[in-house]
Amino acid sequence: MASRVTPERGRNIDVEGAYRVAEERYTAANPESLAQFTRACESLPGGNTRTGMYYAPFPLAMARGEGAYMWDLDGHKYRDYAGDFSAGLYGHTNAVVHAAVREVLADGVTFGSVSAHEERLATQICARVPSIERVRFCNSGTEANIMSLVTANAVTGRSKIMVFEGAYHGGTLSFPPGGSPINVPFDFILAPFNDVEGTSALFDEHGDGLSAILVELVQGAGGCIPGEPEFVALLRERATRHGALLIFDEVMTSRLGPTGRQGALGIIPDMTTLGKYVGGGMTAGAFGGRADIMDRYDPRAKDHFVHNGTFNNNVMTLAGGAAGLEKVFTPEAATALTESGEAFRGRLNALGEKHGLPFQATGSGSLMNIHFITGDIRSHKDLAGRNLTALDLFHLEMIAAGIYITRRGYMALSLALTEEDHDVFVAEADKFLGAYGELIAT
């Protein structure tokens, strides 16, 4: 493993120069990952089939995981703080989840029929998420969000959908600055996140034509920025007033406490979408809500909505997800993880204050994002002046220290991480700020 790069005393180097040195060390330390990347580029565009996994000069290729740790092809060991973008809630080898999957795997996986596992996982979800009286499964958070939107359009007979600047609801429902050319062609109304006045004005203009309001309670790809209670309450009030369906994207945030983020806020939507960890770490998605909405999918009813999908009831996903919620990610465990995450994020923010540097962590509970910028962060607009080169440098230097985070600074804590792991992370971040503080401050 390469050692941490530190600027030499008296050497004329800026943060870009420090990053170039770190990049050279990274390349030299990871020849097998580089070779794998080179081979992959022959058959995959950019050597990749999941854009968010790419970073320069090339991504690490992981070989195995155990608990809170991963090993790459070059044999380096990492504490995993990326948590597969929150899908890795259980860590890499949770005994309970793995046992459940092995058990059903031995009995066959594609029955082309219903199984008892559907009801097991559905019962767990309905008991936990306040808004979900009925639920249907699918294969990803993206799919869950698309299904929720077409459901809203069909139920309301309208077509306009309010979404928010900086939001990410899946690969074809993404709203970064400048937009996305591959979004599904819904009639979107783009509103400012956490802006009560600006969003109210759009409701005044478009409210009676809205079928749905789709919102993340913590914007993930937008910088891990929590929706403020007053703002979320506005969405609930205006959805009711205008007859639109309020949909909470809790694909990530359902892990934030025993009843998800909606339970913590005490604000209940009409529908909720889920994904990521809900299948025990396997491909999973779900959408649910009020019984009168979801019962439109009851095949016993006349003129019911048709919702098919070969792997909607994948027995490995359902069995692993049910076992995880029943025995591992209990309400008590959800509370403890949220509290641990809050404390960890507080320690990271204390480092910025200690060093007097533009360094902070936004987020909620076990979801967070590091930014090299000062000031309050309430929307993606507040991130315009962040130091992305410092973040790139931090990413490579934490990897050199044996800590794996995403390039954009996003982290999702797993149940396998310990307070000792957090101590190591805080100590390494402290060292980084001490070594590079002068460069970052200029």
C-alpha positions as CSV (number, residue, x, y, z in Angstrom):
1,M,0.0,0.0,0.0
2,A,1.3,3.5,-0.9
3,S,2.0,5.7,2.0
4,R,0.3,9.1,2.5
5,V,1.7,11.8,0.2
6,T,2.8,14.9,2.1
7,P,4.1,18.1,0.5
8,E,7.8,18.7,1.1
9,R,8.8,21.6,3.3
10,G,9.6,24.7,1.2
11,R,8.6,23.0,-2.0
12,N,6.5,25.2,-4.3
13,I,3.4,23.0,-4.8
14,D,-0.3,23.7,-4.9
15,V,-3.3,21.4,-4.4
16,E,-3.3,20.4,-8.0
17,G,0.3,19.4,-7.8
18,A,-0.3,17.5,-4.7
19,Y,-3.1,15.6,-6.4
20,R,-0.9,14.7,-9.4
21,V,1.7,13.3,-7.0
22,A,-1.0,11.3,-5.2
23,E,-2.3,10.0,-8.5
24,E,1.2,8.8,-9.5
25,R,1.5,6.9,-6.2
26,Y,-1.9,5.4,-6.6
27,T,-1.1,4.2,-10.1
28,A,2.2,2.6,-9.0
29,A,0.5,0.9,-6.0
30,N,-2.3,-0.7,-8.0
31,P,-1.0,-2.4,-11.1
32,E,-3.5,-5.3,-11.1
33,S,-6.5,-2.9,-10.9
34,L,-4.9,-0.9,-13.8
35,A,-4.5,-4.1,-15.8
36,Q,-8.1,-5.1,-15.1
37,F,-9.3,-1.6,-16.2
38,T,-7.3,-1.8,-19.4
39,R,-8.9,-5.2,-20.3
40,A,-12.4,-4.0,-19.4
41,C,-12.1,-1.0,-21.7
42,E,-12.0,-3.5,-24.6
43,S,-15.6,-4.7,-24.0
44,L,-17.2,-2.0,-21.8
45,P,-17.4,1.7,-22.6
46,G,-14.8,3.2,-20.3
47,G,-14.3,-0.2,-18.7
48,N,-17.5,0.3,-16.8
49,T,-21.1,-0.6,-16.5
50,R,-22.0,1.7,-13.6
51,T,-20.9,5.3,-14.2
52,G,-20.7,6.2,-10.5
53,M,-18.0,3.6,-9.9
54,Y,-15.5,5.3,-12.3
55,Y,-12.9,7.8,-11.1
56,A,-9.6,8.9,-12.5
57,P,-7.0,7.6,-13.1
58,F,-8.8,4.3,-12.9
59,P,-11.0,2.6,-10.3
60,L,-9.9,-0.1,-7.9
61,A,-11.0,-3.6,-8.8
62,M,-12.3,-5.3,-5.7
63,A,-11.7,-9.1,-5.2
64,R,-13.6,-9.9,-2.1
65,G,-15.3,-8.5,1.0
66,E,-15.7,-9.6,4.6
67,G,-17.6,-7.7,7.3
68,A,-16.6,-4.1,7.0
69,Y,-13.6,-4.7,4.9
70,M,-12.7,-5.2,1.2
71,W,-9.6,-6.4,-0.6
72,D,-8.6,-5.3,-4.1
73,L,-6.8,-7.3,-6.8
74,D,-3.5,-6.0,-5.6
75,G,-4.2,-7.4,-2.1
76,H,-4.8,-4.1,-0.3
77,K,-7.3,-4.1,2.5
78,Y,-9.8,-1.3,3.0
79,R,-12.3,-0.2,5.6
80,D,-15.4,0.2,3.5
81,Y,-17.1,3.5,4.0
82,A,-18.8,3.7,0.6
83,G,-21.3,1.0,1.7
84,D,-22.2,0.4,-2.0
85,F,-24.0,3.8,-2.0
86,S,-26.2,2.5,0.9
87,A,-27.0,-0.9,-0.5
88,G,-24.3,-2.4,1.6
89,L,-26.1,-1.8,5.0
90,Y,-25.3,-5.3,6.2
91,G,-21.6,-5.3,5.3
92,H,-20.2,-7.9,3.0
93,T,-20.7,-11.2,4.8
94,N,-23.6,-11.0,7.3
95,A,-24.2,-14.5,8.6
96,V,-27.9,-14.2,8.9
97,V,-28.6,-12.8,5.4
98,H,-26.1,-15.2,3.8
99,A,-27.7,-18.2,5.5
100,A,-31.1,-17.2,4.3
101,V,-29.9,-16.9,0.7
102,R,-28.0,-20.2,0.8
103,E,-31.1,-21.9,2.1
104,V,-33.4,-20.8,-0.7
105,L,-30.6,-21.2,-3.3
106,A,-30.5,-24.9,-2.4
107,D,-34.2,-25.2,-3.3
108,G,-34.1,-23.4,-6.6
109,V,-34.5,-19.7,-7.5
110,T,-36.8,-19.3,-10.5
111,F,-40.2,-20.9,-9.8
112,G,-42.4,-18.8,-12.1
113,S,-44.8,-18.7,-9.2
114,V,-45.5,-17.0,-5.9
115,S,-43.6,-18.0,-2.7
116,A,-44.0,-17.3,1.0
117,H,-41.0,-15.0,0.9
118,E,-43.1,-12.2,-0.8
119,E,-45.4,-12.0,2.1
120,R,-42.6,-12.1,4.7
121,L,-40.7,-9.1,3.3
122,A,-43.9,-7.2,2.5
123,T,-45.2,-7.7,6.1
124,Q,-41.9,-6.3,7.5
125,I,-42.0,-3.2,5.2
126,C,-45.7,-2.4,5.9
127,A,-45.0,-2.6,9.6
128,R,-42.1,-0.2,9.4
129,V,-42.9,2.4,6.8
130,P,-45.9,4.5,8.0
131,S,-47.2,5.4,4.6
132,I,-47.1,1.8,3.2
133,E,-50.3,-0.1,3.6
134,R,-49.6,-2.2,0.5
135,V,-46.4,-2.8,-1.4
136,R,-45.2,-4.2,-4.7
137,F,-41.6,-5.4,-5.5
138,C,-39.5,-4.6,-8.5
139,N,-35.7,-4.7,-9.2
140,S,-34.2,-1.3,-8.4
141,G,-34.9,2.1,-6.9
142,T,-35.0,3.5,-10.4
143,E,-37.7,1.1,-11.4
144,A,-39.6,1.8,-8.1
145,N,-39.6,5.5,-8.8
146,I,-40.8,5.1,-12.4
147,M,-43.6,2.8,-11.3
148,S,-44.7,5.3,-8.6
149,L,-44.8,8.1,-11.2
150,V,-46.8,6.1,-13.8
151,T,-49.1,5.1,-10.9
152,A,-49.7,8.7,-10.0
153,N,-50.4,9.7,-13.5
154,A,-52.9,6.8,-13.9
155,V,-54.7,7.5,-10.6
156,T,-55.0,11.2,-11.0
157,G,-55.5,11.5,-14.7
158,R,-52.8,14.2,-14.8
159,S,-49.2,14.2,-16.2
160,K,-47.2,17.0,-14.6
161,I,-44.6,15.9,-12.0
162,M,-42.8,18.2,-9.6
163,V,-39.1,17.2,-8.9
164,F,-36.3,19.2,-7.4
165,E,-33.0,20.6,-8.6
166,G,-30.1,18.4,-7.6
167,A,-32.3,15.3,-7.2
168,Y,-31.4,11.8,-8.2
169,H,-34.1,9.2,-8.4
170,G,-32.3,6.7,-10.6
171,G,-30.4,6.5,-13.9
172,T,-33.3,7.8,-15.9
173,L,-34.6,10.3,-13.3
174,S,-31.6,12.5,-12.6
175,F,-31.7,16.3,-12.2
176,P,-28.1,17.6,-11.8
177,P,-27.1,21.2,-12.9
178,G,-27.5,21.2,-16.6
179,G,-29.9,18.3,-16.6
180,S,-29.7,14.8,-18.1
181,P,-30.2,13.8,-21.8
182,I,-31.3,10.3,-20.9
183,N,-34.2,11.0,-18.5
184,V,-37.5,9.3,-19.2
185,P,-39.8,11.8,-21.0
186,F,-42.2,12.8,-18.2
187,D,-43.6,16.3,-18.0
188,F,-41.4,17.6,-15.2
189,I,-41.7,20.8,-13.2
190,L,-38.3,21.5,-11.7
191,A,-38.5,23.2,-8.3
192,P,-35.8,24.6,-6.0
193,F,-34.9,22.2,-3.1
194,N,-35.4,23.6,0.4
195,D,-36.8,26.8,-1.0
196,V,-40.3,27.4,0.5
197,E,-41.0,30.6,-1.3
198,G,-39.8,29.5,-4.7
199,T,-41.5,26.2,-4.6
200,S,-44.8,27.8,-3.4
201,A,-44.7,30.0,-6.4
202,L,-44.5,27.0,-8.7
203,F,-47.4,25.3,-6.9
204,D,-49.4,28.5,-7.5
205,E,-48.7,28.2,-11.2
206,H,-48.9,24.4,-11.8
207,G,-50.4,22.9,-8.7
208,D,-53.8,21.9,-10.1
209,G,-52.1,20.1,-13.0
210,L,-49.7,18.1,-10.9
211,S,-50.1,14.3,-10.7
212,A,-47.2,13.8,-8.3
213,I,-44.5,15.5,-6.2
214,L,-41.4,13.3,-6.0
215,V,-38.8,14.2,-3.4
216,E,-35.8,12.7,-1.6
217,L,-35.9,13.4,2.1
218,V,-32.1,13.6,2.0
219,Q,-30.7,14.4,-1.5
220,G,-28.1,11.7,-2.1
221,A,-26.2,12.5,-5.3
222,G,-27.0,16.2,-4.7
223,G,-24.6,16.3,-1.8
224,C,-26.3,14.4,1.0
225,I,-28.5,17.5,1.9
226,P,-31.5,16.9,4.2
227,G,-34.9,18.3,3.3
228,E,-35.8,20.8,6.0
229,P,-39.0,20.0,8.0
230,E,-40.7,23.2,7.0
231,F,-40.0,22.5,3.3
232,V,-41.2,18.9,3.5
233,A,-44.3,20.0,5.4
234,L,-45.1,22.5,2.6
235,L,-45.0,19.6,0.1
236,R,-47.5,17.6,2.1
237,E,-49.9,20.5,2.5
238,R,-49.8,21.6,-1.1
239,A,-50.1,18.0,-2.4
240,T,-53.3,17.6,-0.4
241,R,-54.6,21.0,-1.5
242,H,-54.0,20.3,-5.2
243,G,-55.0,16.6,-5.3
244,A,-51.5,15.4,-6.2
245,L,-49.8,12.4,-4.8
246,L,-46.8,13.1,-2.6
247,I,-44.1,10.5,-3.1
248,F,-41.1,10.1,-0.8
249,D,-38.0,8.5,-2.4
250,E,-36.7,6.7,0.6
251,V,-34.5,4.4,-1.4
252,M,-31.6,5.5,0.8
253,T,-33.3,7.3,3.7
254,S,-35.5,4.4,4.9
255,R,-32.5,3.3,6.9
256,L,-32.6,6.5,9.0
257,G,-34.4,5.1,12.0
258,P,-37.0,2.4,12.7
259,T,-39.7,4.1,10.6
260,G,-37.5,5.7,8.0
261,R,-37.0,9.4,7.5
262,Q,-40.7,10.0,7.1
263,G,-41.4,8.6,10.6
264,A,-38.7,10.7,12.1
265,L,-40.2,13.9,10.5
266,G,-43.8,12.8,11.3
267,I,-44.8,13.7,7.7
268,I,-46.6,10.9,5.8
269,P,-46.7,10.8,2.0
270,D,-49.2,9.0,-0.2
271,M,-46.5,6.7,-1.7
272,T,-42.9,5.7,-0.8
273,T,-40.2,4.1,-2.9
274,L,-37.5,1.7,-1.6
275,G,-34.4,0.0,-2.8
276,K,-30.8,-0.5,-2.0
277,Y,-30.4,-2.6,1.2
278,V,-34.1,-3.7,1.3
279,G,-33.3,-6.9,-0.5
280,G,-30.5,-7.8,1.9
281,G,-27.8,-6.5,-0.5
282,M,-29.2,-8.0,-3.6
283,T,-31.0,-6.4,-6.5
284,A,-34.2,-4.9,-5.1
285,G,-36.8,-2.2,-5.3
286,A,-40.3,-1.6,-4.0
287,F,-43.1,0.9,-4.2
288,G,-46.0,1.2,-1.9
289,G,-48.5,3.5,-0.3
290,R,-52.1,3.9,0.7
291,A,-54.3,0.9,0.2
292,D,-56.7,2.7,-2.1
293,I,-53.8,3.5,-4.5
294,M,-52.0,0.2,-4.4
295,D,-55.1,-1.9,-4.6
296,R,-55.4,-0.7,-8.2
297,Y,-52.8,-3.4,-8.8
298,D,-55.1,-6.2,-7.3
299,P,-55.6,-8.6,-10.2
300,R,-58.9,-9.7,-8.8
301,A,-60.3,-6.2,-9.4
302,K,-61.9,-5.2,-12.7
303,D,-59.7,-2.9,-14.8
304,H,-56.7,-3.4,-12.5
305,F,-53.3,-2.0,-13.4
306,V,-50.9,-4.7,-14.8
307,H,-47.4,-4.8,-13.2
308,N,-45.2,-7.7,-14.3
309,G,-41.5,-8.3,-13.9
310,T,-39.7,-11.7,-14.1
311,F,-37.6,-11.0,-11.1
312,N,-40.0,-9.0,-9.0
313,N,-40.3,-12.0,-6.7
314,N,-36.7,-13.2,-6.8
315,V,-36.6,-15.6,-3.9
316,M,-33.0,-14.8,-3.0
317,T,-33.8,-11.1,-2.7
318,L,-37.0,-11.6,-0.8
319,A,-35.5,-14.2,1.6
320,G,-32.4,-12.2,2.3
321,G,-34.3,-9.0,2.7
322,A,-36.8,-10.5,5.1
323,A,-34.2,-12.2,7.2
324,G,-32.2,-8.9,7.4
325,L,-35.2,-6.9,8.7
326,E,-36.5,-9.6,11.0
327,K,-33.2,-10.5,12.7
328,V,-30.5,-8.0,11.9
329,F,-31.7,-4.5,11.0
330,T,-34.3,-4.4,13.8
331,P,-35.8,-1.1,14.9
332,E,-33.3,-1.0,17.8
333,A,-30.4,-1.5,15.4
334,A,-31.8,1.2,13.1
335,T,-31.9,3.6,16.0
336,A,-28.4,2.7,17.1
337,L,-26.9,3.1,13.6
338,T,-28.5,6.5,13.2
339,E,-27.2,7.7,16.5
340,S,-23.7,6.4,15.7
341,G,-23.7,8.1,12.4
342,E,-24.8,11.5,13.9
343,A,-21.9,11.2,16.4
344,F,-19.4,10.3,13.7
345,R,-20.5,13.2,11.4
346,G,-20.2,15.5,14.4
347,R,-16.6,14.4,14.9
348,L,-15.8,15.1,11.2
349,N,-17.3,18.6,11.4
350,A,-15.2,19.3,14.5
351,L,-12.0,18.7,12.4
352,G,-12.9,21.5,10.1
353,E,-13.3,23.8,13.0
354,K,-10.1,22.5,14.6
355,H,-8.0,23.3,11.6
356,G,-9.9,26.3,10.5
357,L,-10.4,24.8,7.0
358,P,-13.3,24.6,4.5
359,F,-14.1,21.0,5.5
360,Q,-17.5,19.7,6.6
361,A,-19.8,16.7,6.4
362,T,-23.5,17.1,5.5
363,G,-26.1,14.4,5.9
364,S,-28.3,12.6,8.4
365,G,-27.7,9.5,10.5
366,S,-25.6,6.9,8.6
367,L,-25.6,8.9,5.3
368,M,-23.1,11.7,4.8
369,N,-21.0,13.6,2.3
370,I,-17.7,15.4,2.8
371,H,-17.3,18.8,1.2
372,F,-14.4,21.2,1.0
373,I,-16.4,24.4,1.5
374,T,-17.6,26.6,4.3
375,G,-21.0,28.0,5.0
376,D,-24.5,26.4,5.3
377,I,-25.4,23.9,2.6
378,R,-29.1,23.8,2.0
379,S,-29.2,23.0,-1.7
380,H,-26.8,22.0,-4.6
381,K,-26.4,25.8,-5.3
382,D,-24.5,26.1,-2.1
383,L,-21.9,23.7,-3.3
384,A,-20.9,25.8,-6.3
385,G,-17.6,27.0,-4.8
386,R,-16.4,23.7,-3.2
387,N,-12.8,22.7,-3.8
388,L,-13.2,19.6,-5.9
389,T,-9.5,19.1,-6.4
390,A,-9.1,18.9,-2.6
391,L,-11.8,16.3,-2.5
392,D,-10.1,14.3,-5.2
393,L,-6.9,14.5,-3.2
394,F,-8.7,13.4,-0.1
395,H,-10.2,10.5,-1.9
396,L,-6.8,9.1,-3.0
397,E,-5.1,9.8,0.3
398,M,-7.8,8.0,2.3
399,I,-7.4,5.0,-0.1
400,A,-3.7,5.1,0.6
401,A,-4.6,5.0,4.3
402,G,-6.8,1.9,3.8
403,I,-10.1,3.7,3.8
404,Y,-12.5,3.4,0.9
405,I,-14.9,6.2,0.2
406,T,-16.6,7.4,-3.0
407,R,-14.9,10.0,-5.2
408,R,-17.6,12.5,-4.5
409,G,-17.1,12.1,-0.7
410,Y,-20.4,10.3,-0.1
411,M,-20.4,7.7,2.6
412,A,-23.0,5.2,3.8
413,L,-22.2,3.4,7.1
414,S,-22.7,-0.3,7.4
415,L,-23.7,-2.2,10.5
416,A,-20.3,-4.0,10.3
417,L,-18.4,-0.8,11.0
418,T,-17.3,-0.2,14.6
419,E,-16.5,2.8,16.7
420,E,-12.8,1.7,16.4
421,D,-13.2,2.0,12.6
422,H,-14.6,5.5,13.1
423,D,-11.7,6.4,15.3
424,V,-9.3,5.4,12.6
425,F,-11.2,7.4,10.0
426,V,-11.2,10.5,12.1
427,A,-7.5,10.2,12.9
428,E,-6.6,9.8,9.2
429,A,-8.8,12.8,8.2
430,D,-7.1,14.8,10.9
431,K,-3.7,13.8,9.5
432,F,-4.8,14.8,6.0
433,L,-6.0,18.2,7.1
434,G,-2.8,18.8,9.1
435,A,-0.6,17.8,6.1
436,Y,-2.5,19.7,3.4
437,G,-4.2,22.5,5.3
438,E,-2.1,25.3,3.9
439,L,-2.7,24.1,0.3
440,I,-6.5,23.7,0.9
441,A,-6.8,27.1,2.5
442,T,-5.3,29.0,-0.4
